Amino acid sequence: MRLLAITAAVTAACRLDPLVPDKPGASAHVLPAGTAIPDAASNPDLVAQLTLHDGIDTGNPKALMLNVIQRGTGSSNGAAVRFWSFGTATRAPSPLYIFGTGDVAARQFQELPPGNPQLRLAAAVPGDYTYSPLHTVYDVVVTPAYKGELITTTTALADAIDLGLVEPPVPIGSFIDSPIVRPGLVLDIGPNGPVAPTKLFGHGHVVDSFALGGEQAFQPDPNGLLPTSQVSYLREQGSGGDYDASRPIFQATLPSPGVSYTPLSVVVNVDLTVDPNTIKSDIALFIRTPLVTGSIHMTTSDVALYTVTTTSKVLQLQLVDGQP
C-alpha cells in the first residue's frame, strides 16, 4: 500500500495545478540542462545522516575497514559463499526511478546511456523513514519535450510529469539491491577490486550507491512486497554466548540464470547439540515444506531449539567472484 501511495503522490502532484497552465521550464525544481548538481559530500548534514543510517557496520565493526566495505563469509548448500551486509530492512522497498526512452509496455524501454547527466533517482536515502537498500523499479520515459533537464528530487519528477517532459513512472514488477552509502567508500569484490560506487540522484544531491547482482540484479517483485529467505545464526546449546552472525548459514543458494533470488534474510537463531562449525548448509538444520513456501516443517537432530526472529537483514550474496 505504501508503494501505491508513493506512486500516487508523484503522479497526483501534477494534478494539483494552479488555475493557469504551467509553461515549460516554470518549475523551480526541474533544473536546466547543464546545472551542476552538488555531491552529498558537500552537505555535512546529509553526510552525517548517511553515515549514521547506511547500515554498513551495524553490529559488525569488521564490515568496514579503511573505507572499504568488506565481504563476509557464510555457508550455503554445503559451500562457502561471500556476502555483503547492509543492515536491516522491511519487506517494503523504496522506489528507484530509471529514465530512458521507448515503450515500457512493449518491453522496449532503454535506459539513458552511461554518461548521460540524468542519473537514476532514489526516492529516499538512508535515514528517511521510507528508505530501503532494496528498491522497486519504475521506468520513466522522457518525451520529445525533454531537452536534458535534470530531475534530482521526487518533487521535480512530479513537476516534470506536469510539464510534459516525462511520462508517469511505470512499475516494472522488479526490485534491485542498490544500497546508498556515505561518501568516500569502495566495495571489496575480491579479484579486480575494490570497486567505486555508481552515482544516483537523491535529495537533490549526487549520492553513492552500489548496484549489486550483476546480470541477475533485477529480481521479480510482482506483488510490491519483497520476498524473503532465511539465514541462521548458530551457537552451541548451553554455551551462553551470542549467536554467531559472522558465519551465517543461508537458506538461499547462488541462483542460476532465470532463478529468482532475494537478499532480504529473516534471522533464525539456532541452538545446536553439536559444534556449530560442523554445520555447512540449511538442510543440516531444517526440513522444509515444498519450495512453494520453504517454511520450516521440522528440525534435524542437530538442532536443540530455534527462534524465527522479527529481524530481516539485507545480506547480498556475491554471485560472481570479482564482481559486485
Buried (B, 14 or more C-beta within 10 A) or exposed (E): EBBEEBBEEBBEBBEEEEEEEBEEEEBEBBBEEEEEBEBBBEBEEBBEBBBEBBBBBBEEEEBBEEEBBBBBEBBBBEEEBBBBBBBBBEBBBBBBBBBBBBEBEEEEBEBBEEEEBBBBBBBBBBBBEBBBBBBBBBBBBBEEEBEEBBBBBBBBBBBBBBBBBBBBBBBBEBBBBBBBBBBEBBBBBEEEBBBEBBBBBBBBBBBBBBBBBEEBBEBEBEEBBBBBBBBBBBBBEEEEEEBBBEBBBBBBBBBEEEEEBBBBBBBBBBBBEBEBEEBBBBEBBBEBEEEEEBEBEEBBEBBBEBEEBEBBBBBBBBBEEEBB
